Amino acid sequence: MNKRRRLVAAVLGLGLCCSTPAAMATENLVFTSGAFRRSIPVADLEHLATTGEARGLLADVLRLGRQDPKQVSKLLNESVRLPIVLMSRLLNTRIGEAILARLARILFPLRAPEAGVPALRAAMVLGTYEGKGSLSAITFLRAYPTRELEVSIPALMALASKASSISELVRFFSESPLDGLRGSDPQAAPAPAPAPASPAPNAPAP
């Protein structure tokens, strides 16, 4: 328990301090589903990104999934330009927190899912900083502040069933949190009070 608390505290610290490079980087992606667990070294992903050639368990996974290693290599090398200051501010807003919370159901530190949101925030900010304004899958993993990153297979498959394209994926992470926030907003202003009744006419004088 103390080890877990120290891990959460360390991740929280990294999430708040984005000007210092990450003290550690992810070494293994750990795919889990119930008692099932398989690890893929990040070094194998980096090798694929650099050479276009898969090795080890990663090669088996791509072969079984009928994925072209060169296409996966291209995806790993794709980067997104992100204004680091604007992104850092966005990730600390209610919308940013909602998006991070969705991602943290899929990716989180091994055996410490409660640290998922601050770990993601730290990785995105630090990875963009180290990438000089760009973030890719590899720079994200290099900046992720735990050595083992758990990937929930059921959560990943649930996401895949809801988003069959990149555009749908973007909408899933951007619009759904907004719907939730709209639901938590205060209720609409109450209806105006009814106008006061007109005074009764005076009785005729006797």
KEGU-850696 format. One record per residue (C-alpha): z, y, x; residue in three letters; chain. Coordinates in steps of 0.001 Angstrom, whole numbers. Each point is the difference from the previous one (the first is absolute). Layout:
<rs>
<r><pz>Z</pz><py>Y</py><px>X</px><residu>ALA</residu><chaine>A</chaine></r>
...
</rs>
This chain:
<rs>
<r><pz>0</pz><py>0</py><px>0</px><residu>MET</residu><chaine>A</chaine></r>
<r><pz>868</pz><py>2416</py><px>2810</px><residu>ASN</residu><chaine>A</chaine></r>
<r><pz>-3317</pz><py>-817</py><px>1692</px><residu>LYS</residu><chaine>A</chaine></r>
<r><pz>-1863</pz><py>831</py><px>-3190</px><residu>ARG</residu><chaine>A</chaine></r>
<r><pz>1888</pz><py>3275</py><px>-413</px><residu>ARG</residu><chaine>A</chaine></r>
<r><pz>-821</pz><py>974</py><px>3579</px><residu>ARG</residu><chaine>A</chaine></r>
<r><pz>-3662</pz><py>-785</py><px>-623</px><residu>LEU</residu><chaine>A</chaine></r>
<r><pz>-90</pz><py>2108</py><px>-3160</px><residu>VAL</residu><chaine>A</chaine></r>
<r><pz>1763</pz><py>2861</py><px>1785</px><residu>ALA</residu><chaine>A</chaine></r>
<r><pz>-2481</pz><py>-150</py><px>2873</px><residu>ALA</residu><chaine>A</chaine></r>
<r><pz>-2976</pz><py>69</py><px>-2358</px><residu>VAL</residu><chaine>A</chaine></r>
<r><pz>1480</pz><py>2886</py><px>-1958</px><residu>LEU</residu><chaine>A</chaine></r>
<r><pz>469</pz><py>1901</py><px>3241</px><residu>GLY</residu><chaine>A</chaine></r>
<r><pz>-3614</pz><py>-544</py><px>969</px><residu>LEU</residu><chaine>A</chaine></r>
<r><pz>-1138</pz><py>1120</py><px>-3406</px><residu>GLY</residu><chaine>A</chaine></r>
<r><pz>1817</pz><py>3292</py><px>436</px><residu>LEU</residu><chaine>A</chaine></r>
<r><pz>-996</pz><py>594</py><px>3603</px><residu>CYS</residu><chaine>A</chaine></r>
<r><pz>-3793</pz><py>11</py><px>225</px><residu>CYS</residu><chaine>A</chaine></r>
<r><pz>-333</pz><py>1869</py><px>3277</px><residu>SER</residu><chaine>A</chaine></r>
<r><pz>1177</pz><py>-2948</py><px>2107</px><residu>THR</residu><chaine>A</chaine></r>
<r><pz>-2302</pz><py>-2998</py><px>576</px><residu>PRO</residu><chaine>A</chaine></r>
<r><pz>1194</pz><py>-3251</py><px>-1563</px><residu>ALA</residu><chaine>A</chaine></r>
<r><pz>2527</pz><py>-1852</py><px>2132</px><residu>ALA</residu><chaine>A</chaine></r>
<r><pz>-1581</pz><py>-3335</py><px>-944</px><residu>MET</residu><chaine>A</chaine></r>
<r><pz>-3238</pz><py>-1193</py><px>-1537</px><residu>ALA</residu><chaine>A</chaine></r>
<r><pz>-865</pz><py>-2901</py><px>-2255</px><residu>THR</residu><chaine>A</chaine></r>
<r><pz>-676</pz><py>-3187</py><px>1941</px><residu>GLU</residu><chaine>A</chaine></r>
<r><pz>-516</pz><py>-2432</py><px>-2889</px><residu>ASN</residu><chaine>A</chaine></r>
<r><pz>-1270</pz><py>104</py><px>-3557</px><residu>LEU</residu><chaine>A</chaine></r>
<r><pz>2063</pz><py>-2545</py><px>-1927</px><residu>VAL</residu><chaine>A</chaine></r>
<r><pz>-1695</pz><py>-1196</py><px>-3193</px><residu>PHE</residu><chaine>A</chaine></r>
<r><pz>2513</pz><py>-1429</py><px>-2483</px><residu>THR</residu><chaine>A</chaine></r>
<r><pz>-5</pz><py>-1660</py><px>-3396</px><residu>SER</residu><chaine>A</chaine></r>
<r><pz>3246</pz><py>-1694</py><px>-962</px><residu>GLY</residu><chaine>A</chaine></r>
<r><pz>864</pz><py>-2411</py><px>2814</px><residu>ALA</residu><chaine>A</chaine></r>
<r><pz>-3507</pz><py>312</py><px>1491</px><residu>PHE</residu><chaine>A</chaine></r>
<r><pz>-222</pz><py>2128</py><px>3148</px><residu>ARG</residu><chaine>A</chaine></r>
<r><pz>-2789</pz><py>505</py><px>2548</px><residu>ARG</residu><chaine>A</chaine></r>
<r><pz>-193</pz><py>2583</py><px>2771</px><residu>SER</residu><chaine>A</chaine></r>
<r><pz>-3058</pz><py>1662</py><px>1520</px><residu>ILE</residu><chaine>A</chaine></r>
<r><pz>574</pz><py>1932</py><px>3244</px><residu>PRO</residu><chaine>A</chaine></r>
<r><pz>-1104</pz><py>3631</py><px>-130</px><residu>VAL</residu><chaine>A</chaine></r>
<r><pz>-1463</pz><py>-620</py><px>3461</px><residu>ALA</residu><chaine>A</chaine></r>
<r><pz>-2543</pz><py>-2318</py><px>-1682</px><residu>ASP</residu><chaine>A</chaine></r>
<r><pz>-949</pz><py>2759</py><px>-2422</px><residu>LEU</residu><chaine>A</chaine></r>
<r><pz>-405</pz><py>2424</py><px>2904</px><residu>GLU</residu><chaine>A</chaine></r>
<r><pz>-2160</pz><py>-2571</py><px>1800</px><residu>HIS</residu><chaine>A</chaine></r>
<r><pz>-2166</pz><py>-345</py><px>-3109</px><residu>LEU</residu><chaine>A</chaine></r>
<r><pz>-291</pz><py>3781</py><px>-343</px><residu>ALA</residu><chaine>A</chaine></r>
<r><pz>-1030</pz><py>352</py><px>3648</px><residu>THR</residu><chaine>A</chaine></r>
<r><pz>-2335</pz><py>-2968</py><px>444</px><residu>THR</residu><chaine>A</chaine></r>
<r><pz>-1083</pz><py>-984</py><px>-3515</px><residu>GLY</residu><chaine>A</chaine></r>
<r><pz>1212</pz><py>-3534</py><px>756</px><residu>GLU</residu><chaine>A</chaine></r>
<r><pz>2863</pz><py>-1732</py><px>-1838</px><residu>ALA</residu><chaine>A</chaine></r>
<r><pz>2407</pz><py>-2406</py><px>1646</px><residu>ARG</residu><chaine>A</chaine></r>
<r><pz>2938</pz><py>-2233</py><px>-888</px><residu>GLY</residu><chaine>A</chaine></r>
<r><pz>1248</pz><py>-182</py><px>-3575</px><residu>LEU</residu><chaine>A</chaine></r>
<r><pz>-1906</pz><py>3177</py><px>-842</px><residu>LEU</residu><chaine>A</chaine></r>
<r><pz>-3278</pz><py>-1782</py><px>775</px><residu>ALA</residu><chaine>A</chaine></r>
<r><pz>977</pz><py>-2867</py><px>-2332</px><residu>ASP</residu><chaine>A</chaine></r>
<r><pz>966</pz><py>2412</py><px>-2786</px><residu>VAL</residu><chaine>A</chaine></r>
<r><pz>-3281</pz><py>1893</py><px>232</px><residu>LEU</residu><chaine>A</chaine></r>
<r><pz>-1983</pz><py>-3215</py><px>83</px><residu>ARG</residu><chaine>A</chaine></r>
<r><pz>1764</pz><py>-1422</py><px>-3058</px><residu>LEU</residu><chaine>A</chaine></r>
<r><pz>-440</pz><py>3323</py><px>-1800</px><residu>GLY</residu><chaine>A</chaine></r>
<r><pz>-3676</pz><py>116</py><px>1009</px><residu>ARG</residu><chaine>A</chaine></r>
<r><pz>468</pz><py>3411</py><px>1584</px><residu>GLN</residu><chaine>A</chaine></r>
<r><pz>-2258</pz><py>1290</py><px>2760</px><residu>ASP</residu><chaine>A</chaine></r>
<r><pz>2196</pz><py>901</py><px>3018</px><residu>PRO</residu><chaine>A</chaine></r>
<r><pz>-2336</pz><py>2871</py><px>917</px><residu>LYS</residu><chaine>A</chaine></r>
<r><pz>367</pz><py>1544</py><px>-3452</px><residu>GLN</residu><chaine>A</chaine></r>
<r><pz>3787</pz><py>-347</py><px>170</px><residu>VAL</residu><chaine>A</chaine></r>
<r><pz>-100</pz><py>1544</py><px>3471</px><residu>SER</residu><chaine>A</chaine></r>
<r><pz>-1881</pz><py>2962</py><px>-1429</px><residu>LYS</residu><chaine>A</chaine></r>
<r><pz>2641</pz><py>433</py><px>-2717</px><residu>LEU</residu><chaine>A</chaine></r>
<r><pz>2821</pz><py>-115</py><px>2551</px><residu>LEU</residu><chaine>A</chaine></r>
<r><pz>-1690</pz><py>2773</py><px>1981</px><residu>ASN</residu><chaine>A</chaine></r>
<r><pz>-658</pz><py>2262</py><px>-2966</px><residu>GLU</residu><chaine>A</chaine></r>
<r><pz>2230</pz><py>3053</py><px>30</px><residu>SER</residu><chaine>A</chaine></r>
<r><pz>830</pz><py>2745</py><px>-2457</px><residu>VAL</residu><chaine>A</chaine></r>
<r><pz>448</pz><py>3619</py><px>1012</px><residu>ARG</residu><chaine>A</chaine></r>
<r><pz>3336</pz><py>1259</py><px>-1306</px><residu>LEU</residu><chaine>A</chaine></r>
<r><pz>1574</pz><py>3456</py><px>465</px><residu>PRO</residu><chaine>A</chaine></r>
<r><pz>3339</pz><py>-1149</py><px>1375</px><residu>ILE</residu><chaine>A</chaine></r>
<r><pz>2105</pz><py>2890</py><px>-1327</px><residu>VAL</residu><chaine>A</chaine></r>
<r><pz>-1480</pz><py>-206</py><px>-3488</px><residu>LEU</residu><chaine>A</chaine></r>
<r><pz>331</pz><py>-3790</py><px>-53</px><residu>MET</residu><chaine>A</chaine></r>
<r><pz>3606</pz><py>154</py><px>1146</px><residu>SER</residu><chaine>A</chaine></r>
<r><pz>819</pz><py>2421</py><px>-2794</px><residu>ARG</residu><chaine>A</chaine></r>
<r><pz>-1858</pz><py>-2068</py><px>-2594</px><residu>LEU</residu><chaine>A</chaine></r>
<r><pz>1830</pz><py>-3201</py><px>977</px><residu>LEU</residu><chaine>A</chaine></r>
<r><pz>3295</pz><py>1749</py><px>-710</px><residu>ASN</residu><chaine>A</chaine></r>
<r><pz>-975</pz><py>1089</py><px>-3514</px><residu>THR</residu><chaine>A</chaine></r>
<r><pz>628</pz><py>-2004</py><px>-3166</px><residu>ARG</residu><chaine>A</chaine></r>
<r><pz>-3648</pz><py>-1069</py><px>-86</px><residu>ILE</residu><chaine>A</chaine></r>
<r><pz>117</pz><py>-1037</py><px>3654</px><residu>GLY</residu><chaine>A</chaine></r>
<r><pz>3190</pz><py>-1961</py><px>-559</px><residu>GLU</residu><chaine>A</chaine></r>
<r><pz>-1582</pz><py>-1786</py><px>-2973</px><residu>ALA</residu><chaine>A</chaine></r>
<r><pz>-3064</pz><py>-1005</py><px>2042</px><residu>ILE</residu><chaine>A</chaine></r>
<r><pz>2166</pz><py>-1184</py><px>2905</px><residu>LEU</residu><chaine>A</chaine></r>
<r><pz>2171</pz><py>-2015</py><px>-2393</px><residu>ALA</residu><chaine>A</chaine></r>
<r><pz>-3091</pz><py>-1854</py><px>-1243</px><residu>ARG</residu><chaine>A</chaine></r>
<r><pz>-1152</pz><py>-753</py><px>3535</px><residu>LEU</residu><chaine>A</chaine></r>
<r><pz>3518</pz><py>-1077</py><px>993</px><residu>ALA</residu><chaine>A</chaine></r>
<r><pz>-174</pz><py>-2861</py><px>-2511</px><residu>ARG</residu><chaine>A</chaine></r>
<r><pz>-2714</pz><py>-1508</py><px>2214</px><residu>ILE</residu><chaine>A</chaine></r>
<r><pz>918</pz><py>1131</py><px>3535</px><residu>LEU</residu><chaine>A</chaine></r>
<r><pz>3573</pz><py>286</py><px>1251</px><residu>PHE</residu><chaine>A</chaine></r>
<r><pz>2161</pz><py>-884</py><px>3011</px><residu>PRO</residu><chaine>A</chaine></r>
<r><pz>729</pz><py>-3727</py><px>161</px><residu>LEU</residu><chaine>A</chaine></r>
<r><pz>3251</pz><py>-809</py><px>-1841</px><residu>ARG</residu><chaine>A</chaine></r>
<r><pz>596</pz><py>3715</py><px>-724</px><residu>ALA</residu><chaine>A</chaine></r>
<r><pz>-2130</pz><py>943</py><px>-3039</px><residu>PRO</residu><chaine>A</chaine></r>
<r><pz>2342</pz><py>2892</py><px>-818</px><residu>GLU</residu><chaine>A</chaine></r>
<r><pz>-1325</pz><py>1782</py><px>3108</px><residu>ALA</residu><chaine>A</chaine></r>
<r><pz>-3620</pz><py>-258</py><px>-1152</px><residu>GLY</residu><chaine>A</chaine></r>
<r><pz>-510</pz><py>3602</py><px>-1130</px><residu>VAL</residu><chaine>A</chaine></r>
<r><pz>1427</pz><py>1801</py><px>3065</px><residu>PRO</residu><chaine>A</chaine></r>
<r><pz>-1766</pz><py>-2478</py><px>2307</px><residu>ALA</residu><chaine>A</chaine></r>
<r><pz>-3362</pz><py>694</py><px>-1646</px><residu>LEU</residu><chaine>A</chaine></r>
<r><pz>579</pz><py>3741</py><px>155</px><residu>ARG</residu><chaine>A</chaine></r>
<r><pz>883</pz><py>-202</py><px>3681</px><residu>ALA</residu><chaine>A</chaine></r>
<r><pz>-3034</pz><py>-2164</py><px>820</px><residu>ALA</residu><chaine>A</chaine></r>
<r><pz>-2428</pz><py>2293</py><px>-1796</px><residu>MET</residu><chaine>A</chaine></r>
<r><pz>1332</pz><py>3196</py><px>1529</px><residu>VAL</residu><chaine>A</chaine></r>
<r><pz>515</pz><py>-1390</py><px>3505</px><residu>LEU</residu><chaine>A</chaine></r>
<r><pz>-3300</pz><py>-1898</py><px>-85</px><residu>GLY</residu><chaine>A</chaine></r>
<r><pz>-1891</pz><py>3135</py><px>-1000</px><residu>THR</residu><chaine>A</chaine></r>
<r><pz>1789</pz><py>1976</py><px>2706</px><residu>TYR</residu><chaine>A</chaine></r>
<r><pz>-845</pz><py>-2595</py><px>2657</px><residu>GLU</residu><chaine>A</chaine></r>
<r><pz>-3578</pz><py>-178</py><px>-1313</px><residu>GLY</residu><chaine>A</chaine></r>
<r><pz>-371</pz><py>3778</py><px>365</px><residu>LYS</residu><chaine>A</chaine></r>
<r><pz>-526</pz><py>539</py><px>-3698</px><residu>GLY</residu><chaine>A</chaine></r>
<r><pz>-1582</pz><py>-3367</py><px>-861</px><residu>SER</residu><chaine>A</chaine></r>
<r><pz>1565</pz><py>-3174</py><px>-1379</px><residu>LEU</residu><chaine>A</chaine></r>
<r><pz>-1474</pz><py>-3512</py><px>228</px><residu>SER</residu><chaine>A</chaine></r>
<r><pz>1445</pz><py>-3435</py><px>-704</px><residu>ALA</residu><chaine>A</chaine></r>
<r><pz>678</pz><py>-504</py><px>3708</px><residu>ILE</residu><chaine>A</chaine></r>
<r><pz>1674</pz><py>3362</py><px>595</px><residu>THR</residu><chaine>A</chaine></r>
<r><pz>2088</pz><py>-600</py><px>-3136</px><residu>PHE</residu><chaine>A</chaine></r>
<r><pz>1233</pz><py>-3348</py><px>1352</px><residu>LEU</residu><chaine>A</chaine></r>
<r><pz>698</pz><py>1485</py><px>3425</px><residu>ARG</residu><chaine>A</chaine></r>
<r><pz>2176</pz><py>2636</py><px>-1650</px><residu>ALA</residu><chaine>A</chaine></r>
<r><pz>1794</pz><py>-2259</py><px>-2489</px><residu>TYR</residu><chaine>A</chaine></r>
<r><pz>3664</pz><py>92</py><px>1116</px><residu>PRO</residu><chaine>A</chaine></r>
<r><pz>885</pz><py>-3728</py><px>-182</px><residu>THR</residu><chaine>A</chaine></r>
<r><pz>-1287</pz><py>-2903</py><px>2062</px><residu>ARG</residu><chaine>A</chaine></r>
<r><pz>-683</pz><py>-2218</py><px>-3001</px><residu>GLU</residu><chaine>A</chaine></r>
<r><pz>-1792</pz><py>1338</py><px>-3065</px><residu>LEU</residu><chaine>A</chaine></r>
<r><pz>273</pz><py>-2193</py><px>-3082</px><residu>GLU</residu><chaine>A</chaine></r>
<r><pz>-2992</pz><py>-233</py><px>-2328</px><residu>VAL</residu><chaine>A</chaine></r>
<r><pz>810</pz><py>-1334</py><px>-3467</px><residu>SER</residu><chaine>A</chaine></r>
<r><pz>-2900</pz><py>-2251</py><px>-1001</px><residu>ILE</residu><chaine>A</chaine></r>
<r><pz>828</pz><py>62</py><px>-3768</px><residu>PRO</residu><chaine>A</chaine></r>
<r><pz>166</pz><py>3817</py><px>8</px><residu>ALA</residu><chaine>A</chaine></r>
<r><pz>-3204</pz><py>184</py><px>2030</px><residu>LEU</residu><chaine>A</chaine></r>
<r><pz>-1814</pz><py>-2343</py><px>-2398</px><residu>MET</residu><chaine>A</chaine></r>
<r><pz>1255</pz><py>1987</py><px>-2994</px><residu>ALA</residu><chaine>A</chaine></r>
<r><pz>-1452</pz><py>3149</py><px>1542</px><residu>LEU</residu><chaine>A</chaine></r>
<r><pz>-3309</pz><py>-1757</py><px>722</px><residu>ALA</residu><chaine>A</chaine></r>
<r><pz>-238</pz><py>-1085</py><px>-3648</px><residu>SER</residu><chaine>A</chaine></r>
<r><pz>374</pz><py>3614</py><px>-1157</px><residu>LYS</residu><chaine>A</chaine></r>
<r><pz>-2330</pz><py>1618</py><px>2518</px><residu>ALA</residu><chaine>A</chaine></r>
<r><pz>-3315</pz><py>-1670</py><px>735</px><residu>SER</residu><chaine>A</chaine></r>
<r><pz>-1383</pz><py>2961</py><px>1931</px><residu>SER</residu><chaine>A</chaine></r>
<r><pz>1199</pz><py>2764</py><px>2291</px><residu>ILE</residu><chaine>A</chaine></r>
<r><pz>-441</pz><py>2613</py><px>-2738</px><residu>SER</residu><chaine>A</chaine></r>
<r><pz>2109</pz><py>-2060</py><px>-2406</px><residu>GLU</residu><chaine>A</chaine></r>
<r><pz>2611</pz><py>-439</py><px>2723</px><residu>LEU</residu><chaine>A</chaine></r>
<r><pz>222</pz><py>3758</py><px>494</px><residu>VAL</residu><chaine>A</chaine></r>
<r><pz>347</pz><py>540</py><px>-3735</px><residu>ARG</residu><chaine>A</chaine></r>
<r><pz>2688</pz><py>-2690</py><px>-213</px><residu>PHE</residu><chaine>A</chaine></r>
<r><pz>2167</pz><py>1714</py><px>2606</px><residu>PHE</residu><chaine>A</chaine></r>
<r><pz>-670</pz><py>3559</py><px>-1124</px><residu>SER</residu><chaine>A</chaine></r>
<r><pz>-160</pz><py>-82</py><px>-3784</px><residu>GLU</residu><chaine>A</chaine></r>
<r><pz>2626</pz><py>-2658</py><px>-802</px><residu>SER</residu><chaine>A</chaine></r>
<r><pz>2848</pz><py>1849</py><px>1737</px><residu>PRO</residu><chaine>A</chaine></r>
<r><pz>-1067</pz><py>3163</py><px>-1810</px><residu>LEU</residu><chaine>A</chaine></r>
<r><pz>224</pz><py>-1833</py><px>-3313</px><residu>ASP</residu><chaine>A</chaine></r>
<r><pz>3527</pz><py>-1059</py><px>876</px><residu>GLY</residu><chaine>A</chaine></r>
<r><pz>948</pz><py>3524</py><px>956</px><residu>LEU</residu><chaine>A</chaine></r>
<r><pz>-1448</pz><py>1343</py><px>-3217</px><residu>ARG</residu><chaine>A</chaine></r>
<r><pz>2147</pz><py>-2471</py><px>-1869</px><residu>GLY</residu><chaine>A</chaine></r>
<r><pz>3109</pz><py>1259</py><px>1792</px><residu>SER</residu><chaine>A</chaine></r>
<r><pz>-707</pz><py>3675</py><px>-667</px><residu>ASP</residu><chaine>A</chaine></r>
<r><pz>2118</pz><py>1814</py><px>-2545</px><residu>PRO</residu><chaine>A</chaine></r>
<r><pz>-1131</pz><py>-310</py><px>-3568</px><residu>GLN</residu><chaine>A</chaine></r>
<r><pz>-2267</pz><py>2611</py><px>-1438</px><residu>ALA</residu><chaine>A</chaine></r>
<r><pz>1612</pz><py>3153</py><px>-1261</px><residu>ALA</residu><chaine>A</chaine></r>
<r><pz>1699</pz><py>-500</py><px>-3363</px><residu>PRO</residu><chaine>A</chaine></r>
<r><pz>-1807</pz><py>1121</py><px>-3094</px><residu>ALA</residu><chaine>A</chaine></r>
<r><pz>835</pz><py>3542</py><px>-1011</px><residu>PRO</residu><chaine>A</chaine></r>
<r><pz>2826</pz><py>394</py><px>-2451</px><residu>ALA</residu><chaine>A</chaine></r>
<r><pz>-1144</pz><py>445</py><px>-3617</px><residu>PRO</residu><chaine>A</chaine></r>
<r><pz>-331</pz><py>3567</py><px>-1151</px><residu>ALA</residu><chaine>A</chaine></r>
<r><pz>3011</pz><py>1234</py><px>-1962</px><residu>PRO</residu><chaine>A</chaine></r>
<r><pz>-333</pz><py>-366</py><px>-3753</px><residu>ALA</residu><chaine>A</chaine></r>
<r><pz>-942</pz><py>3122</py><px>-1916</px><residu>SER</residu><chaine>A</chaine></r>
<r><pz>2966</pz><py>1600</py><px>-1701</px><residu>PRO</residu><chaine>A</chaine></r>
<r><pz>353</pz><py>-806</py><px>-3687</px><residu>ALA</residu><chaine>A</chaine></r>
<r><pz>-1145</pz><py>2829</py><px>-2305</px><residu>PRO</residu><chaine>A</chaine></r>
<r><pz>2768</pz><py>2187</py><px>-1351</px><residu>ASN</residu><chaine>A</chaine></r>
<r><pz>1097</pz><py>-817</py><px>-3531</px><residu>ALA</residu><chaine>A</chaine></r>
<r><pz>-1043</pz><py>2681</py><px>-2531</px><residu>PRO</residu><chaine>A</chaine></r>
<r><pz>2673</pz><py>2497</py><px>-888</px><residu>ALA</residu><chaine>A</chaine></r>
<r><pz>1602</pz><py>-615</py><px>-3422</px><residu>PRO</residu><chaine>A</chaine></r>
</rs>
